[in-house]
Amino acid sequence: MEKPTYKELLDAGVHFGHLKKKWNPKMAPYIFMERKGIHIIDLNRTSECMEKAANAMRQIAKSGRKIMFVATKKQARDIVANAARSVGMPYVTERWLGGMMTNFATIRRSIKKMQTIDRMLQDGSLESVTKKERLTLSRERNKLEKVLGGIANLTRLPAAIFIVDISHEHIALAESHKLGLKTFAMVDTNSDPNTVDFPVPANDDASKSIGIIVKYLTEAIREGLEERKNTKTEKEATA
């Protein structure tokens, strides 16, 4: 897994922070300078933090636990959903429902409801109902799929959460703290990095910046999953 070079990070605009007047003073250790009223993130620190986050994510994946990806901002949704799907991790990219993790039992009931409607639509058990009723159920199923589709296979709480923009996803972050989950996040100059276990100082508004960080961290998860698979194979061979 190759870490993005300084130039690649620069080309992706990872270094662009927010206007100076919007800054959070706790981001000071990660800021390189100010240019034309905009804070410039220190890419050396970004690189260090990416590596720390990647190593921790690799270990979590290797242990067989889940990392939930959260990004409901328009420019991050597709990037994050595709990345999470590629490594079989749960994700939320439409809307964070309050209590999505702190009230997980209720969320599981909604997922089961969606899966029941799926079965009914497929096995023909809805043939006796009217067209209107079938349409109503299909609409309800699509609504549930949109919000809960990314966590449909999550049978228990994840071990960690990865967030793009902690200010935007403050409810998800608060719920993670409440449950004692490990937190990973892209943190821009307007947020508090101390609220995250593994902050990655970076521009969390530009899709190129989000893409380059998410790709690197996803590769670390992929490596962890591969290591887990190889360890299992070795154990089975020696059993």
Legacy VTK file of the C-alpha trace (Angstrom):
# vtk DataFile Version 3.0
C-alpha trace
ASCII
DATASET POLYDATA
POINTS 239 float
0.000 0.000 0.000
1.636 3.191 -1.172
1.050 6.389 0.726
0.150 9.379 -1.482
3.160 11.597 -2.169
3.389 15.223 -1.033
2.750 16.296 -4.646
-0.322 14.070 -4.974
-1.783 15.520 -1.789
-1.016 19.007 -3.063
-2.609 18.313 -6.471
-5.742 17.012 -4.738
-6.027 20.245 -2.732
-5.742 18.452 0.615
-3.907 21.490 2.039
-6.733 24.005 1.592
-8.371 24.838 4.909
-11.158 27.287 5.733
-11.091 31.052 6.092
-9.007 32.200 9.047
-12.088 33.684 10.763
-13.720 30.221 10.803
-10.788 28.378 12.322
-10.727 26.279 15.475
-7.596 27.244 17.507
-7.111 23.571 18.447
-6.126 22.944 14.813
-3.056 25.198 15.253
-0.552 22.270 15.386
-1.730 21.141 11.943
-1.692 24.532 10.203
1.335 25.462 8.100
0.507 29.089 7.281
-2.175 31.540 6.267
-2.491 32.680 2.664
-4.969 35.323 1.482
-7.082 34.842 4.586
-7.196 31.049 4.177
-5.432 28.554 6.434
-3.069 26.130 4.722
-2.815 22.668 6.288
0.646 21.219 6.940
0.788 18.224 4.570
3.658 16.663 6.515
1.305 16.354 9.484
-1.453 15.047 7.191
0.898 12.353 5.931
1.918 11.318 9.474
-1.700 11.193 10.655
-2.805 9.205 7.593
-0.197 6.567 8.353
-1.243 6.286 12.014
-4.923 6.017 11.032
-4.163 3.441 8.316
-2.164 1.210 10.696
-4.955 1.270 13.287
-7.628 0.558 10.650
-5.586 -2.346 9.278
-5.468 -3.927 12.746
-9.224 -3.504 13.294
-9.965 -5.133 9.920
-7.470 -7.923 10.649
-9.284 -8.664 13.910
-12.528 -9.156 11.973
-14.322 -6.137 13.406
-16.225 -3.529 11.420
-15.478 0.136 10.683
-18.507 2.253 9.773
-17.992 4.953 7.129
-20.058 8.142 7.540
-20.299 10.979 5.003
-23.631 12.614 4.179
-22.152 15.620 2.356
-23.035 15.573 -1.339
-19.413 15.687 -2.574
-18.397 12.739 -0.349
-21.383 10.370 -0.632
-20.472 8.314 -3.713
-16.751 8.202 -2.914
-17.394 6.885 0.599
-20.214 4.470 -0.349
-18.094 2.874 -3.117
-15.029 2.639 -0.869
-16.955 1.040 2.008
-18.699 -1.436 -0.322
-15.355 -2.449 -1.866
-14.130 -3.741 1.523
-17.487 -4.955 2.859
-17.797 -2.248 5.508
-21.059 -0.592 6.639
-21.721 2.988 5.591
-24.155 5.882 6.027
-24.203 8.413 3.202
-27.800 9.619 3.026
-28.916 10.752 6.447
-27.731 9.983 9.947
-30.811 9.000 11.938
-30.551 10.080 15.569
-29.936 6.925 17.624
-28.570 5.006 14.644
-26.054 3.435 17.004
-27.185 4.359 20.516
-30.601 2.891 19.694
-29.306 0.102 17.475
-32.088 -2.380 18.390
-34.721 -0.080 16.868
-32.627 0.406 13.727
-32.252 -3.389 13.417
-36.055 -3.722 13.515
-36.344 -1.283 10.581
-33.714 -3.272 8.653
-35.628 -6.512 9.324
-38.815 -4.836 8.093
-37.031 -3.863 4.859
-35.741 -7.427 4.419
-39.223 -8.857 5.069
-40.741 -6.616 2.363
-37.930 -7.756 0.034
-38.803 -11.413 0.623
-42.516 -10.764 0.153
-41.899 -8.965 -3.137
-39.737 -11.811 -4.380
-41.580 -14.931 -3.211
-44.947 -13.897 -4.624
-46.698 -13.647 -1.237
-47.930 -10.185 -2.233
-49.932 -11.461 -5.208
-53.145 -11.426 -3.188
-52.832 -7.724 -2.259
-53.946 -4.868 -4.458
-51.646 -3.068 -6.856
-51.897 0.053 -4.686
-50.843 -1.837 -1.524
-47.920 -3.417 -3.372
-46.833 0.016 -4.600
-47.056 1.425 -1.064
-44.844 -1.408 0.259
-42.340 -0.932 -2.582
-42.110 2.767 -1.804
-41.607 2.079 1.894
-38.912 -0.470 1.063
-37.072 2.009 -1.201
-37.249 4.679 1.499
-35.739 2.298 4.067
-33.107 1.118 1.556
-31.988 4.688 0.898
-31.292 5.400 4.565
-30.413 1.936 5.901
-29.105 0.038 2.854
-25.475 0.640 3.790
-25.895 -0.967 7.217
-28.309 -3.760 6.217
-25.716 -6.481 6.967
-24.589 -4.984 10.272
-25.730 -7.411 12.968
-23.874 -5.745 15.844
-22.275 -2.399 16.567
-19.050 -1.588 14.687
-15.745 -1.285 16.539
-14.901 2.044 14.934
-16.239 4.865 12.801
-14.632 6.873 10.010
-16.143 10.310 9.399
-15.712 12.913 6.678
-16.312 16.306 8.367
-16.916 15.976 12.118
-18.694 19.343 12.307
-21.264 18.177 9.772
-21.563 14.702 11.339
-21.502 15.857 14.981
-24.407 13.550 15.984
-22.590 10.470 14.648
-19.445 11.540 16.503
-21.360 12.126 19.765
-22.985 8.669 19.532
-19.571 7.076 18.881
-18.164 8.729 22.008
-21.136 7.535 24.054
-20.503 3.939 22.979
-16.720 4.133 23.293
-16.010 3.426 19.622
-12.624 4.230 18.083
-12.975 7.361 15.957
-11.201 8.207 12.695
-11.942 11.366 10.722
-10.879 13.875 8.115
-10.657 17.086 10.152
-10.616 20.516 8.512
-9.358 23.773 10.069
-12.813 24.687 11.423
-13.099 21.577 13.657
-11.644 20.281 16.928
-9.179 17.417 16.233
-9.071 16.514 19.935
-12.537 14.973 19.701
-11.187 12.225 17.405
-8.801 9.350 18.272
-7.188 9.427 14.821
-7.684 12.831 13.156
-6.397 13.325 9.610
-5.970 17.083 8.994
-7.313 17.655 5.485
-9.672 19.594 3.263
-12.984 17.812 3.862
-14.949 19.803 1.273
-13.286 18.943 -2.062
-14.079 15.580 -3.646
-10.461 15.091 -4.861
-9.136 15.586 -1.339
-11.755 13.253 0.138
-11.032 10.705 -2.599
-7.277 10.491 -2.044
-7.549 10.077 1.759
-10.440 7.602 1.594
-8.650 5.500 -1.043
-5.506 5.190 1.091
-7.414 4.250 4.257
-9.578 1.764 2.354
-6.437 0.077 1.014
-5.218 -0.314 4.619
-8.511 -2.028 5.512
-8.158 -4.274 2.444
-4.662 -5.289 3.597
-5.992 -6.083 7.072
-8.738 -8.274 5.603
-6.177 -10.030 3.406
-3.899 -10.684 6.406
-6.875 -12.106 8.321
-7.718 -14.413 5.408
-4.110 -15.612 5.108
-3.850 -16.268 8.857
-7.071 -18.324 8.733
-5.760 -20.330 5.755
-2.465 -21.030 7.558
-4.291 -22.168 10.697
-6.542 -24.483 8.687
-3.509 -25.911 6.862
-1.729 -26.737 10.130
-4.849 -28.031 11.915
LINES 1 240
239 0 1 2 3 4 5 6 7 8 9 10 11 12 13 14 15 16 17 18 19 20 21 22 23 24 25 26 27 28 29 30 31 32 33 34 35 36 37 38 39 40 41 42 43 44 45 46 47 48 49 50 51 52 53 54 55 56 57 58 59 60 61 62 63 64 65 66 67 68 69 70 71 72 73 74 75 76 77 78 79 80 81 82 83 84 85 86 87 88 89 90 91 92 93 94 95 96 97 98 99 100 101 102 103 104 105 106 107 108 109 110 111 112 113 114 115 116 117 118 119 120 121 122 123 124 125 126 127 128 129 130 131 132 133 134 135 136 137 138 139 140 141 142 143 144 145 146 147 148 149 150 151 152 153 154 155 156 157 158 159 160 161 162 163 164 165 166 167 168 169 170 171 172 173 174 175 176 177 178 179 180 181 182 183 184 185 186 187 188 189 190 191 192 193 194 195 196 197 198 199 200 201 202 203 204 205 206 207 208 209 210 211 212 213 214 215 216 217 218 219 220 221 222 223 224 225 226 227 228 229 230 231 232 233 234 235 236 237 238
